[in-house]
Amino acid sequence: MSQKVLLNSREVNIILHRLACQLIEKHLDFSETVLIGLQPRGRFLAERIKQMLEQEYNVTNIQLGLLDITFFRDDFRRSDKPLEANRTEIDFLVENKKVVFIDDVLYTGRSIRAALTAIQSFGRPSEIELMVLIDRRFSRHLPIQPDYRGRQVDAINDEKVKVSWVENDGEDSVFLI
């Protein structure tokens, strides 16, 4: 199985700074905005963006939650292997807040559709945006597009995009496999 490096650690860092700056431009003080990382892989991007906003851009009072969408997916009963749910960690209401969903890769759009359903348990947001590190733009099953994207990738269906995070995999990188 061959793999091609799409982004190295330095390029990932540059993209994270750009995404953080785009959030600041749109949301300013974050008083009406909450960040929601989609479990499991969106967690790393969401935590990194929050940390960057606080430490490098001096933004305070950022609310970050983690949302598990496992049982909201339309395909969760179609798998032969048992699904492993992750924890949802949202200790605030999203009622009338601007919600920014954060995930590592946007592929078919089904995870985002599931997240739209799952977030309703925590209130009715005034607005929902989507931030992704990688947008596989020609693979969509649903009409969902990101508001913030790190990089667009044209990958055919049997190719996979693997995002590695230093917190989980020892390095920041993105591969096309």
N, C-alpha and C positions, 0 to 999 in steps of 0.2 A: 504494500500500500504506500503510494508516494504522497508526499505532502509538500505544499508550497507555503512559504512564510508570506502572509498578507501584511501583517504588522509586527514590528519588533517592539521591544520595551520602550524605546525612545518615542516611537511613533504613537504608541498607545498613550503615553503620557501627554504628548502634544494634543491628541484628540480629547483626552479627559479635560484638559485646561480649556479647550475651545467649547466643549459642551457645558462646562461650569459657567463660563462667561456668557454663553447664550441664555442660560437659566437666569443669571443675574440681570441681564438686559430686559428680560420679559417679566420677571417677578420681583425685582428690586429687593425689598426687605423680607420677603417670604412670610409675612404675617398672615396671609390668606392662602398660602401654598403649602402642600404636604407632598413629600416624596414617598412613593410606594415601590419597593423592589419586589419583583416577581420571583418567587421561590422556584427552583433552587438557585439558578445561575445569575439571575438579575440582582441577587443580594450583593454580590461582590462589587458590581458596578455602582449600585445605589450607595453602599457604604463608602466607597472611594470618592464618589461625587460629593457626598455630605462632608466627609473629612476635608476635601479640597476646598469646599466653600467656606468652611469654618476656619481652617488653619491658614490658607493662602489668600483668601479674599475677605476675611473678617466678617462673614455673614453669621449672625447669631440666631438662635431660636428656630432652627430648622427641625421640623418634625419628620422623622423617618419611620416608616412601617414596612413590614414584610408580609406579603400576601401569598398564601398557598392556593393554587387554582386546581389542584389535582382532581377533585370531585366535581368541578364545574366544567371540565372538558367534555366535549361531545363524543370523544373516543375512549373515555376511561374504562368502559366495559368491553372494549374490543381487543384488549391485549391478553395474550396467553400468560404472561408473567404478572404476578401481583404488583400493584402499584404501591409505591412508598410515598406516603404523604409527608410534607414538611410542616413546620409550625407557622401559623399566621401570628404575627406579632404587631398588632395595631392597637395602641392604647389611647386612641383619640378618635373623635368623630370626624367624618369627612363632610358632614352636612355643610353645604354652601361654601366649601373650600375648593380651591383649584388643586386638582390631583395630577401629579406627574408620575405615570407608570414608568418603571425603569427595568429594562431587560437587556440581556447581552446580544441576542440575535433575533431579528424579526424574520420569520420564514413564511409560514402559511397564513398567519394571522389568527389561528385558532386559540392560541394561548391568550392573546389580547381579548378576544371575544369572551373567553372564560373569565378573565380578570374583570371585564365590564360587568358581568353578572355577579361575581363574588363581592365586588366592592360595595354593592347595594346593601349588604348586611351592616355596613358601618355608616350609612347615611347616604344622602343624595348630593353628590358634588355639584358645584356650579359649572365646572369645566373639567375635562380630562384631556391630558396631553400624553404623548408617548415619546420616550427617549430610548434609543437603542445604540449599542456600539456598532453593530453590523446589520445592514439592511440587505437581505437577499431579495432584491426587488422584482425578480421575474418568477417568484415561487408562490405568489399569493393565491389563496383560495377564497379569501374574503376581502372586501374593499377597505383595508386598513393601511394607513400610511403613517410613518413616524413624523413627529414635529421636530425632533432633534435626532440627527443621525451622525455617527462617527464616520462611517465609510460604507459606500454602496458596493456590493459584491455581486457579480454576475456568475452564479454557480448553477450548473445543470443539476437535475434532481438527484442523481446518484452521488454527487459530491457533497461532502459535509464541511461545515465551518466549525472549527474547534477554537474556542476562546479559553486561554489559560490565564489565570490570575495568580500573582505572587502569593497571595494568602492561601490558595488552595493547591496550586500546581508548581509553585516555586519560581515562576517567572510570568511576566506579562507578555503575552504574544497571541497572535491569531493565525491559524493555519487553515488552508484549504486542503482537504484530504479526499 
